[in-house]
């Protein structure tokens, strides 16, 4: 296979075609070894390496089916540069016996490697300088084509290693900052943690341990730390995508879990660093959210019965009317207006405490017989409104019959006595796109009045649709 691909280099058109296919594969997501292996595979090379100068000395990366070490590269460069020191050069190529220039006679590559090319990785204004090398077992008949291919590849490699150097410098600076301000980070009253590109935790401050319950050691011992906080795979996937592909510059609300299984509400901001590590800064707003929810419930709920208060149920009615359309059957709904019969007599005879218990008992029974998605609200002392989505007048009337049966089978207990509650109801079916809330309520109230006027304990359906 390598021999077949190597023949590409001997044909200029095939070489250009191979190069066009190769270039998109050389991207920032590849590791240096992966990039060299991709080049080897595309061109049929048996050995490639890159040597990049750094503050700590040359950084050497090798790939191929011929083993090569950094000292082999260093010795080769020293001897080659000594031989060529008298004149400037950018590319050198060997028609044969390149293995002898790189390895000792005992090395397998000494005899195997024949053709090769060496190109400088340096240019004005670049971060990196160094060398790129390719070698082949066989002899190439058209080394100038290989030379041109390598020149193009070197431009790509320079961009790639420039990015790596910048990322590494940034990571080193970040590590310096973390080390310098470690005490501040550890004691900060906000959540601060960081994970490297291998998903290892490199920062986990005291606030994180306090809020989440896990120590940094426990985090690092887990094969997938994110699974500790987001057990649900779908939510975990959303978190990963938001961080990796669209880091959150603004604070965004997530719901991780504590070690004890308690769900939290955290505002997170994520910073994706140049070395692909992630710095997370968060605020625990769990208690604040609970307080907000309690205030919302208090503002929308009737304190005694637990159903919606007057303003909220009327707002729900208004929204249902706005969404209703004569052509859309699924938007049609019914409104039931209930009034507890003889409520004044209950209060007078049994007292207000029993009267309150009667209202609570009545609402509990309504909830039992109402379908999911219905909305129950208190609009007056003993008067209630029930909104039933996708329900016609007949179904609403049947529901009121089930409610009466429930009140009989489960009477209100008052000491050693039982009290069977009774109610009257008016039903309005909304299916003609009516928008006037007052008109709907007036129709329901009139139907309710008719029910009470004709003997109580019954349900009256408004005579005309709205």
C-alpha positions in Angstrom: 0.0 0.0 0.0 2.8 2.5 0.9 4.6 1.6 -2.3 1.4 2.5 -4.3 1.0 5.8 -2.5 4.6 6.5 -2.9 4.2 6.4 -6.6 1.9 9.4 -6.4 4.9 11.6 -5.7 6.4 10.6 -9.1 3.3 12.1 -10.9 2.7 15.8 -10.5 -1.0 15.7 -11.1 -1.6 12.8 -8.7 0.6 14.6 -6.2 -1.5 17.7 -6.3 -4.7 15.7 -6.0 -3.3 13.8 -3.0 -2.2 17.1 -1.4 -5.6 18.7 -1.9 -7.2 15.7 -0.1 -4.6 15.8 2.7 -4.7 19.4 3.7 -8.2 19.5 5.2 -7.3 16.6 7.4 -4.5 18.5 9.0 -6.4 20.6 11.6 -6.1 21.9 15.1 -8.0 19.0 16.5 -5.1 16.6 15.5 -2.3 15.8 17.9 1.2 16.3 16.4 1.7 12.5 16.1 -1.8 12.2 14.4 -0.8 14.9 12.0 2.4 13.2 11.0 0.7 9.8 10.7 -1.8 11.3 8.4 1.0 12.7 6.2 2.8 9.4 6.2 -0.4 7.5 5.2 -1.2 9.9 2.3 2.3 10.0 0.8 3.5 6.5 1.6 6.3 7.7 3.9 7.9 5.4 6.3 9.2 8.0 8.7 8.4 11.6 9.5 9.4 13.9 12.3 9.2 17.5 13.3 11.7 19.3 15.5 10.6 22.6 17.0 12.7 25.0 19.0 11.4 25.9 22.4 12.7 27.6 25.6 13.4 24.1 27.1 15.2 22.9 24.0 14.1 21.2 20.8 10.7 19.5 20.9 10.8 16.4 18.7 7.7 14.4 17.5 8.2 11.3 15.4 5.8 9.0 13.5 6.2 6.0 11.1 7.1 2.3 11.0 10.8 3.1 11.5 11.6 3.8 15.1 13.3 7.2 15.6 14.3 9.0 18.8 15.1 12.6 19.7 18.8 11.9 19.9 18.8 10.5 16.3 17.2 13.7 15.1 19.7 15.9 17.1 22.7 14.0 15.7 21.3 14.1 12.1 20.6 17.9 12.3 24.0 18.6 13.8 25.9 16.7 11.1 23.7 18.0 8.2 23.9 21.6 9.4 27.7 21.3 9.8 28.0 20.1 6.2 25.8 22.8 4.9 26.8 25.7 7.1 28.6 27.5 4.3 25.4 28.4 2.5 21.8 29.3 3.2 19.2 26.6 2.4 15.5 25.9 2.9 15.0 22.4 1.5 17.5 19.5 1.2 16.7 16.2 -0.4 18.4 12.8 -0.7 17.9 10.5 -3.6 19.4 7.5 -1.7 20.9 6.3 1.5 19.1 8.8 3.8 19.0 6.1 6.5 22.8 6.2 6.7 22.7 9.9 7.5 20.1 9.5 10.3 20.9 6.2 12.0 23.9 4.1 13.1 24.7 0.9 11.1 23.0 -1.2 13.8 19.7 0.5 13.4 17.1 -1.2 11.0 16.5 2.2 9.3 20.1 2.5 8.3 19.7 0.3 5.3 15.9 0.6 4.8 15.4 4.3 4.3 16.5 5.6 0.9 14.9 8.9 -0.3 14.3 11.7 2.1 13.7 15.5 2.4 14.4 18.0 5.1 12.8 21.4 5.2 13.2 24.4 7.6 10.2 25.5 9.7 11.2 29.1 10.0 9.9 32.3 8.6 9.9 36.0 9.5 7.3 36.8 12.2 6.6 33.2 13.1 6.5 31.9 16.7 8.2 28.6 15.8 11.4 27.6 14.1 12.6 24.1 13.4 12.6 21.3 10.8 10.3 18.9 9.1 11.6 15.6 7.7 10.2 12.8 5.5 11.8 9.5 4.5 10.9 6.6 2.3 12.1 3.0 2.0 12.3 3.2 -1.8 14.0 5.5 -4.2 11.8 8.3 -5.6 12.3 9.2 -9.3 10.9 12.7 -9.0 12.3 14.4 -5.9 11.5 17.9 -7.1 7.8 17.0 -6.8 8.4 15.8 -3.2 10.3 19.0 -2.5 7.3 21.2 -3.6 4.8 19.0 -1.6 7.0 19.4 1.5 7.2 23.2 1.1 3.4 23.4 1.0 3.1 21.1 4.1 5.6 23.1 6.0 3.4 26.2 5.7 0.6 24.2 7.3 2.8 22.8 10.0 4.2 26.3 10.8 0.6 27.6 11.4 -0.2 24.5 13.4 2.9 24.7 15.7 2.5 28.5 16.0 -1.0 27.8 17.5 0.5 25.1 19.8 3.2 27.4 21.1 0.7 30.2 21.7 -1.6 27.8 23.5 1.2 26.4 25.6 2.5 29.9 26.5 -1.1 30.8 27.5 -1.5 27.6 29.5 1.8 28.2 31.3 0.7 31.8 32.1 -2.6 30.5 33.3 -0.8 27.9 35.5 1.4 30.7 36.8 -1.6 32.8 37.7 -3.3 29.8 39.3 -0.2 29.1 41.4 0.2 32.7 42.3 -3.4 33.2 43.3 -4.1 29.7 44.5 -4.9 30.8 48.1 -7.3 33.5 46.7 -9.0 30.9 44.5 -9.3 28.4 47.3 -10.9 30.9 49.6 -13.1 32.7 47.1 -16.8 32.6 48.1 -17.7 31.6 44.5 -17.4 28.2 42.8 -14.1 27.9 40.8 -12.8 24.8 39.1 -10.8 23.9 36.0 -10.5 20.8 33.9 -7.7 20.1 31.4 -8.3 18.8 27.9 -8.0 15.2 29.2 -10.9 15.9 31.6 -8.6 15.9 34.7 -9.5 18.4 37.4 -6.7 20.9 38.0 -8.6 23.3 40.2 -11.4 22.6 42.7 -11.7 25.3 45.4 -13.1 25.0 48.9 -16.5 26.4 47.8 -16.9 23.7 45.2 -16.2 21.0 47.9 -18.6 22.7 50.3 -21.4 23.0 47.8 -21.0 19.7 45.8 -19.7 17.5 48.6 -16.9 15.9 46.5 -13.2 16.4 47.1 -10.8 17.0 44.3 -9.4 13.5 44.8 -12.8 12.0 44.4 -13.4 14.0 41.2 -10.1 12.8 39.7 -10.7 9.2 40.6 -13.9 9.1 38.6 -13.5 8.2 34.9 -16.1 10.8 33.8 -16.3 13.6 36.5 -19.2 15.3 34.7 -21.3 12.2 35.2 -21.1 12.9 39.0 -22.9 16.2 38.5 -25.2 15.3 35.6 -26.3 11.7 35.9 -28.7 12.1 33.0 -26.8 11.4 29.7 -28.8 13.8 27.6 -28.3 16.7 30.0 -24.6 15.8 30.3 -24.3 15.9 26.5 -25.9 19.4 26.5 -23.5 20.6 29.1 -20.5 19.2 27.2 -21.6 20.8 23.9 -22.2 24.2 25.5 -18.7 24.2 27.0 -16.7 22.7 24.1 -18.5 24.3 21.1 -20.1 27.5 22.6 -18.4 28.6 25.8 -20.8 30.6 28.0 -19.5 34.2 28.3 -22.6 35.1 30.3 -23.8 33.3 33.4 -26.2 30.5 32.5 -28.4 28.4 34.7 -27.7 24.6 35.1 -29.0 22.0 37.6 -26.2 19.7 38.8 -26.6 17.4 41.7 -24.7 17.2 45.0 -23.0 14.1 46.3 -26.1 13.4 48.4 -28.4 13.5 45.3 -29.8 17.0 46.0 -30.4 19.0 42.9 -28.8 22.5 42.8 -29.3 25.6 40.7 -26.0 27.0 39.7 -25.1 30.0 37.5 -22.0 29.0 35.5 -19.7 31.0 33.2 -17.2 28.9 31.2 -13.9 30.0 29.7 -12.3 27.8 27.1 -8.6 28.4 27.3 -6.2 28.2 24.3 -4.8 24.8 25.5 -8.5 23.5 25.5 -8.7 23.4 29.3 -11.8 24.9 30.8 -12.1 27.4 33.7 -15.5 27.4 35.3 -16.8 30.2 37.6 -20.2 29.7 39.3 -22.6 31.0 41.8 -24.9 28.7 43.9 -28.4 30.3 43.7 -30.3 27.2 44.9 -31.8 28.9 48.0 -32.5 32.1 46.1 -34.4 30.1 43.5 -36.4 28.3 46.2 -37.3 31.7 47.7 -38.4 33.0 44.3 -40.5 29.9 43.7 -42.1 30.3 47.1 -42.9 34.0 46.4 -44.3 33.0 43.0 -46.5 30.4 44.6 -47.7 32.8 47.3 -48.4 35.5 44.6 -50.5 33.1 42.5 -52.1 30.7 45.0 -55.1 30.9 47.3 -53.7 30.5 50.8 -56.6 28.4 52.1 -57.4 26.0 49.3 -54.1 25.8 47.4 -55.8 26.4 44.1 -55.0 29.5 41.9 -56.1 32.8 43.2 -58.6 35.1 41.4 -56.1 37.2 39.4 -54.1 34.1 38.3 -57.1 32.0 37.1 -58.5 35.0 35.2 -55.1 35.5 33.6 -55.2 31.8 32.6 -58.6 32.3 31.1 -57.4 35.3 29.2 -54.5 33.3 27.7 -56.8 30.4 26.8 -59.1 32.8 25.0 -56.2 34.4 23.1 -55.1 31.0 21.9 -58.6 29.8 21.0 -59.5 29.6 17.3 -62.8 28.3 15.7 -60.8 26.3 13.2 -58.5 24.6 15.8 -60.5 22.1 17.7 -57.6 21.5 20.1 -57.8 25.1 21.3 -61.5 24.8 22.3 -62.1 24.5 26.1 -64.8 24.6 28.7 -65.2 26.8 31.8 -67.1 25.5 34.8 -68.1 27.9 37.5 -68.9 26.2 40.9 -70.6 27.5 43.9 -70.8 25.5 47.2 -74.5 25.2 48.2 -75.6 26.4 51.6 -72.2 27.6 52.6 -73.5 30.3 54.9 -75.5 27.7 56.8 -72.4 25.6 57.2 -70.5 28.5 58.6 -73.4 29.5 60.9 -74.0 26.0 62.2 -70.5 24.5 62.4 -68.3 27.6 62.6 -65.8 29.2 60.2 -63.1 26.5 60.9 -65.5 23.8 59.5 -66.4 26.2 56.7 -62.7 26.5 55.8 -62.4 22.7 55.9 -65.4 22.4 53.6 -63.7 24.6 51.0 -60.5 22.6 51.2 -62.4 19.3 51.0 -64.4 20.6 48.0 -61.2 21.7 46.1 -59.5 18.3 46.8 -62.4 16.5 45.3 -62.4 18.7 42.2 -58.7 17.9 41.7 -59.4 14.2 42.0 -61.9 14.2 39.1 -60.2 16.8 36.9 -57.9 15.7 34.0 -54.2 16.7 33.8 -53.7 20.2 32.4 -56.8 21.6 33.9 -56.7 24.8 36.0 -58.7 25.4 39.2 -59.0 28.9 40.8 -60.9 30.5 43.6 -62.8 33.6 42.4 -64.9 34.4 45.4 -65.7 33.2 48.9 -67.2 29.8 47.9 -67.0 30.3 44.2 -64.5 28.5 41.9 -63.6 28.4 38.2 -62.3 25.3 36.5 -60.7 25.5 33.0 -60.8 22.3 31.0 -58.7 22.2 27.8 -60.0 20.3 24.7 -63.3 19.6 26.4 -66.9 20.1 25.2 -70.0 21.0 27.2 -71.2 17.4 27.5 -67.8 16.2 28.9 -67.7 19.1 31.4 -71.2 18.2 32.6 -70.2 14.6 33.1 -67.2 15.7 35.1 -69.6 17.7 37.4 -71.6 14.5 37.9 -68.4 12.6 38.9 -67.6 15.3 41.3 -71.0 15.0 43.0 -70.5 11.2 43.3 -67.0 11.8 44.8 -68.5 14.2 47.4 -71.1 11.5 48.4 -68.5 8.7 48.6 -66.0 10.9 50.5 -68.0 13.2 52.8 -66.4 15.8 55.0 -65.8 14.4 58.5 -66.7 16.8 61.4 -65.8 15.1 64.6 -67.9 11.9 64.7 -70.3 13.2 62.1 -70.1 13.5 58.2 -71.2 16.3 56.0 -72.0 15.7 52.4 -71.3 18.8 50.4 -73.4 20.0 47.5 -72.7 22.5 44.7 -74.3 24.2 41.7 -72.4 24.8 38.5 -72.6 26.7 35.2 -70.8 25.5 32.1 -69.7 27.6 29.1 -68.2 25.9 26.0 -65.7 28.2 24.2 -65.3 27.3 20.5 -66.0 30.4 18.4 -62.9 32.5 19.1 -64.4 34.7 21.7 -61.9 37.1 23.3 -64.0 38.9 25.9 -63.2 37.5 29.4 -66.1 39.4 31.0 -68.6 38.0 28.5 -67.4 34.5 29.3 -67.7 35.0 33.0 -71.2 36.6 32.7 -72.4 33.6 30.7 -71.0 31.2 33.3 -72.4 33.2 36.1 -75.9 33.3 34.5 -75.8 29.5 34.0 -74.8 29.1 37.6 -77.6 31.4 38.7 -80.1 29.3 36.7 -78.8 26.1 38.5 -79.2 27.7 41.9 -82.6 29.2 41.0 -84.0 25.9 39.9 -83.2 24.0 43.0 -79.4 23.9 43.5 -77.3 20.7 43.3 -77.3 20.7 39.5 -75.2 21.8 36.5 -76.5 24.1 33.8 -74.9 24.3 30.3 -75.1 27.8 28.8 -77.6 27.7 26.0 -75.5 29.2 23.2 -71.8 28.7 22.3 -69.4 31.5 22.5 
